[in-house]
Amino acid sequence: MTRSRANDTEVCGVTAAIAVIDGKWKTALLWQLESGPHRPGELRRLLPGVSEKVLTTALREMETDGLVHRRVYDELPLRTEYSLTAFGRELSEVLGPLSDWGHRRLERLVEAGTAPAH
């Protein structure tokens, strides 16, 4: 899904919601930020495998979409923290049932023996 779908007012609601969490890291970022504000370096440590560039891009997109708040402290060295907005917390809450469904699906795959081997 392309980023342009996030602002397309002619799509269904599910597509509009998925457009703002599309990508490998955004749902993980929402999950991490549920516990409170985090600095970018903390988020990189909590999400092994995410590059600084990808993290910055995802956080900026989430800020543009109103999901996260970026706070820059006026001190030296500069300190930046990201936290969920009320809109971001609302999205995180509604993703809970979807996550539950996803876990049930994975359990069914394991039970059926169709889960891919790692």
Summary of the structure (lengths in Angstrom):
residues: 118
radius of gyration: 16.3
end to end distance: 26.4
largest distance: 56.4
contacts: 285
relative contact order: 0.12
helix: 58%
strand: 11%
